[in-house]
Amino acid sequence: MLIRFDHPGMNGEQLLRKAGYGELRDRRASERSWFKRFGSEFYPRFHAYVEETSTGFTVKLHLDQKKPSYEGFSAHSGEYEGPAVEREAQRLREVADKAGSVPPEEDKPKGWFGRLFGS
């Protein structure tokens, strides 16, 4: 699924990090990718690629259900459409909207008591 973000106020990497994604480092891959797991297992997981554009960026999102079945092949059972992918796309849009509409809080110096009790 392709999700376009025009003038989001952040770049694709910032959005995915804010949404709980981690960078997936694979020396064999030609482009950087990001993933978000459902639990402690590596699969199933959401898998995303970011492409920066002149007006923002595009996220290519799919759901990896399981590890590739054949050694040496990158084919897998990925879902590019469906309810789970659509819900995650909507969640990413909400994260981008929230981040763009809320001004960042200023860091106010806290004393020892404030750091201890959060006031």
Backbone hydrogen bonds in HBPLUS format (Angstrom, degrees):
<---DONOR---> <-ACCEPTOR-->    atom                        ^
c    i                          cat <-CA-CA->   ^        H-A-AA   ^      H-
h    n   atom  resd res      DA  || num        DHA   H-A  angle D-A-AA Bond
n    s   type  num  typ     dist DA aas  dist angle  dist       angle   num
A0061-LEU N   A0001-MET O   2.86 MM  60  5.17 169.6  1.87 154.9 155.8     1
A0003-ILE N   A0059-VAL O   2.89 MM  56  5.12 153.1  1.96 145.4 154.1     2
A0059-VAL N   A0003-ILE O   2.84 MM  56  5.12 162.0  1.87 148.1 152.7     3
A0005-PHE N   A0057-PHE O   2.85 MM  52  5.41 161.1  1.88 175.8 177.7     4
A0057-PHE N   A0005-PHE O   3.00 MM  52  5.41 156.6  2.05 148.5 156.1     5
A0007-HIS N   A0055-THR O   2.71 MM  48  5.78 166.2  1.73 160.9 164.7     6
A0015-LEU N   A0011-ASN O   3.08 MM   4  6.38 159.7  2.12 153.8 159.7     7
A0016-LEU N   A0012-GLY O   3.01 MM   4  6.23 171.3  2.02 155.5 157.0     8
A0017-ARG N   A0013-GLU O   2.99 MM   4  6.15 160.8  2.03 150.7 156.2     9
A0018-LYS N   A0014-GLN O   2.95 MM   4  6.06 160.7  1.98 147.5 153.2    10
A0019-ALA N   A0015-LEU O   2.92 MM   4  6.15 138.4  2.09 145.0 157.2    11
A0021-TYR N   A0016-LEU O   2.83 MM   5  5.19 161.5  1.86 156.9 151.4    12
A0020-GLY N   A0017-ARG O   3.06 MM   3  5.22 162.9  2.09 107.8 111.9    13
A0022-GLY N   A0035-PHE O   2.89 MM  13  5.49 161.2  1.93 156.8 159.3    14
A0035-PHE N   A0022-GLY O   2.87 MM  13  5.49 156.1  1.92 153.5 161.4    15
A0024-LEU N   A0033-SER O   2.83 MM   9  5.43 175.5  1.83 140.2 141.8    16
A0029-ALA N   A0026-ASP O   3.05 MM   3  5.44 147.3  2.16 109.8 119.1    17
A0034-TRP N   A0048-ALA O   2.82 MM  14  5.05 157.9  1.87 150.3 155.6    18
A0048-ALA N   A0034-TRP O   2.77 MM  14  5.05 164.5  1.79 149.7 152.6    19
A0036-LYS N   A0046-PHE O   2.95 MM  10  5.10 146.2  2.07 138.2 143.7    20
A0046-PHE N   A0036-LYS O   2.83 MM  10  5.10 163.7  1.86 149.3 148.5    21
A0045-ARG N   A0064-ASP O   2.98 MM  19  5.34 151.6  2.06 145.3 154.3    22
A0064-ASP N   A0045-ARG O   2.78 MM  19  5.34 154.5  1.85 174.5 173.5    23
A0047-HIS N   A0062-HIS O   2.83 MM  15  5.46 166.0  1.85 163.7 165.1    24
A0062-HIS N   A0047-HIS O   2.99 MM  15  5.46 148.2  2.09 152.3 162.0    25
A0049-TYR N   A0060-LYS O   2.92 MM  11  5.05 145.4  2.04 134.9 146.1    26
A0060-LYS N   A0049-TYR O   2.78 MM  11  5.05 165.6  1.80 151.8 156.8    27
A0051-GLU N   A0058-THR O   2.87 MM   7  5.18 157.7  1.92 154.1 160.3    28
A0058-THR N   A0051-GLU O   2.83 MM   7  5.18 153.9  1.89 142.7 151.4    29
A0053-THR N   A0056-GLY O   2.90 MM   3  5.16 177.6  1.90 127.5 127.7    30
A0063-LEU N   A0079-GLU O   2.85 MM  16  4.96 159.9  1.89 140.2 146.8    31
A0079-GLU N   A0063-LEU O   2.79 MM  16  4.96 155.2  1.85 137.6 145.1    32
A0065-GLN N   A0077-SER O   3.19 MM  12  5.78 166.0  2.21 142.9 147.1    33
A0073-PHE N   A0070-TYR O   3.21 MM   3  5.68 161.9  2.25 133.9 133.8    34
A0086-GLU N   A0082-GLY O   2.94 MM   4  6.11 159.8  1.98 157.0 163.6    35
A0087-ARG N   A0083-PRO O   2.91 MM   4  6.06 156.6  1.96 147.8 153.7    36
A0088-GLU N   A0084-ALA O   3.06 MM   4  6.26 158.1  2.11 144.2 150.0    37
A0089-ALA N   A0085-VAL O   2.91 MM   4  6.11 153.2  1.98 146.1 153.9    38
A0090-GLN N   A0086-GLU O   2.97 MM   4  6.20 156.5  2.03 145.9 151.9    39
A0091-ARG N   A0087-ARG O   2.91 MM   4  6.18 152.1  1.99 144.8 152.9    40
A0092-LEU N   A0088-GLU O   2.93 MM   4  6.20 155.4  1.99 148.7 154.6    41
A0093-ARG N   A0089-ALA O   3.03 MM   4  6.33 153.5  2.10 145.7 152.9    42
A0094-GLU N   A0090-GLN O   2.95 MM   4  6.24 154.5  2.01 148.5 155.4    43
A0095-VAL N   A0091-ARG O   2.92 MM   4  6.21 154.6  1.98 149.9 156.8    44
A0096-ALA N   A0092-LEU O   3.00 MM   4  6.24 159.6  2.05 147.8 153.0    45
A0097-ASP N   A0093-ARG O   2.85 MM   4  6.10 158.4  1.90 149.5 155.9    46
A0098-LYS N   A0094-GLU O   2.87 MM   4  5.98 165.7  1.89 150.7 154.6    47
A0099-ALA N   A0095-VAL O   2.98 MM   4  6.08 160.0  2.02 145.9 151.7    48
A0100-GLY N   A0096-ALA O   2.98 MM   4  6.07 147.5  2.08 143.5 152.1    49
A0101-SER N   A0097-ASP O   3.01 MM   4  6.10 138.7  2.18 145.8 155.7    50
A0102-VAL N   A0098-LYS O   3.22 MM   4  6.11 139.6  2.39 146.3 152.8    51
A0115-ARG N   A0111-GLY O   3.01 MM   4  6.29 156.9  2.07 154.4 160.4    52
A0116-LEU N   A0112-TRP O   3.03 MM   4  6.20 150.4  2.12 144.5 153.0    53
A0117-PHE N   A0113-PHE O   2.94 MM   4  6.13 163.5  1.97 154.2 157.5    54
A0118-GLY N   A0114-GLY O   2.67 MM   4  5.10 122.7  1.99 137.2 146.9    55
